Amino acid sequence: MCPDLLDPEIIKQDFPIFKRRVYGKRLIYLDNAATTQKPRQVIEAMREFYQDYNANIHRGVYRLSVEATEAFENARKKVAKFINAKESEIIFTKNATEALNLVAYSWGLNNLREGDHILLTEMEHHSNIVPWQLISKYTKAKIDYISIDKEGLLVDDEVDRLMEKRPKIVSITHVSNVLGTINNVKKIVEHAHKIGAITVVDAAQSVPHMQVDVQEIGCDFLAFSGHKALGPLGVGVLYGKRDLLEDMNPFLGGGDMISRVWLENSEWNELPWKFEAGTSSIADVIGLGAAVDYLNSIGISRIRKHEIKLTKYALETLSEISDLKIYGTNNLEQRGAVISFNLANIHPHDLATILDEEGIALRAGHHCAMPLMNKLGVAATARASFYLYNAESDVDALVEGLNKARRIFKL
Ligand SMILES: Cc1ncc(COP(=O)(O)O)c(C=O)c1O
């Protein structure tokens, strides 16, 4: 076999969940855009923490605490290297949502005012819309949205037109969680910087699946969630450029984020701890470090290659099903491993229920992207999203399940 290609059946052996049966059938997990399954290595790293050196970090001088602190900060090193950042620029949050809120509140609230513009796109997840709507209410800054075309790609002319309004901040998703569209964030960041805007990249759907290099993109901030990258739930990451982070006020106040506290005021801790108030999700951060090790051991570019191959196969086979409408582009260079679709007028929830009986876990709904659903003219879609452990046989099972749905609904 070509060493460049992954063998999902071998990879699956690292994921204990695939041993289980669903209604007596093998589990076909196609909801990776929502959250991913965890390899044994991640589960083991977290178990080891709780079993062998559970202690709070940064404060203790005793052995357990020193070990916990080392493991925690070591995970930060791994994450920083993974996206080509400096350790001091990696802030652990609860998830991507909290990371985006951190930028909105700590940067937006202090830097935006009436007459300013915030630039987003129509394909954003609610996590990259709602925080800005809140900030817009407080500051009276206006939000503009770059529209998408029929293929689900950003309209270039719209980017140019809206940049002319000289937005103070441009916050865009790298990969759409509905359409799979991969946006040319490097180009948009360059354009935004030319007009003096600050840039934020929502990388929740890209960091787990393709090489993301913050230096190469050049963005000011970048957010993602550990749980979508084989890591545990409860930990996210915000990358931010040092000078910007230095200038910003903390998002949350409390322990760990201060250097000194008086009754009247406080002095902030150094980066990155200035933005990590309270006890962190220590085991989760350590688990994320193990997830990064795992992804590195497989190779992120091999994962991307595997996903391109699988997406191509899925787009081809799904397009043979009559009455199936697939959203997004067919250009695999511009598409991640996410396929949203509707089958005739069957409600996506009914589809998901029929597929569930076949052991297929697939998402149906608005995918936290209601403005995008409005744009597509639907209330909901079904969505299959793949990862390194998915195989062509999973796609075949999906096709079979959809044909079963056609029979049930007498299409
Ligand atoms: C593009 C995108 N951004 C942000 C998020 C929010 O991630 P989380 O719920 O882990 O904060 C998601 C989750 O689906 C997403 O797909």
The ligand as an SDF file (V2000), in Angstrom:
LIG
                    3D

 16 16  0  0  0  0  0  0  0  0999 V2000
  -16.8550   26.3040   12.3340 C   0  0  0  0  0  0  0  0  0  0  0  0
  -17.1420   26.1320   13.8000 C   0  0  0  0  0  0  0  0  0  0  0  0
  -16.8440   27.1150   14.6520 N   0  0  0  0  0  0  0  0  0  0  0  0
  -17.0420   27.0240   15.9640 C   0  0  0  0  0  0  0  0  0  0  0  0
  -17.5950   25.8920   16.5030 C   0  0  0  0  0  0  0  0  0  0  0  0
  -17.8170   25.8340   17.9670 C   0  0  0  0  0  0  0  0  0  0  0  0
  -17.1090   24.8030   18.5370 O   0  0  0  0  0  0  0  0  0  0  0  0
  -17.3460   24.4870   20.0950 P   0  0  0  0  0  0  0  0  0  0  0  0
  -18.8000   24.1430   20.2190 O   0  0  0  0  0  0  0  0  0  0  0  0
  -16.4470   23.3440   20.3640 O   0  0  0  0  0  0  0  0  0  0  0  0
  -17.0150   25.7120   20.8280 O   0  0  0  0  0  0  0  0  0  0  0  0
  -17.9460   24.8320   15.6640 C   0  0  0  0  0  0  0  0  0  0  0  0
  -18.5970   23.6250   16.2040 C   0  0  0  0  0  0  0  0  0  0  0  0
  -19.2750   22.9210   15.5300 O   0  0  0  0  0  0  0  0  0  0  0  0
  -17.7050   24.9530   14.2820 C   0  0  0  0  0  0  0  0  0  0  0  0
  -18.0010   23.9700   13.4490 O   0  0  0  0  0  0  0  0  0  0  0  0
  1  2  1  0
  2  3  1  0
  2 15  2  0
  3  4  2  0
  4  5  1  0
  5  6  1  0
  5 12  2  0
  6  7  1  0
  7  8  1  0
  8  9  2  0
  8 10  1  0
  8 11  1  0
 12 13  1  0
 12 15  1  0
 13 14  2  0
 15 16  1  0
M  END
$$$$
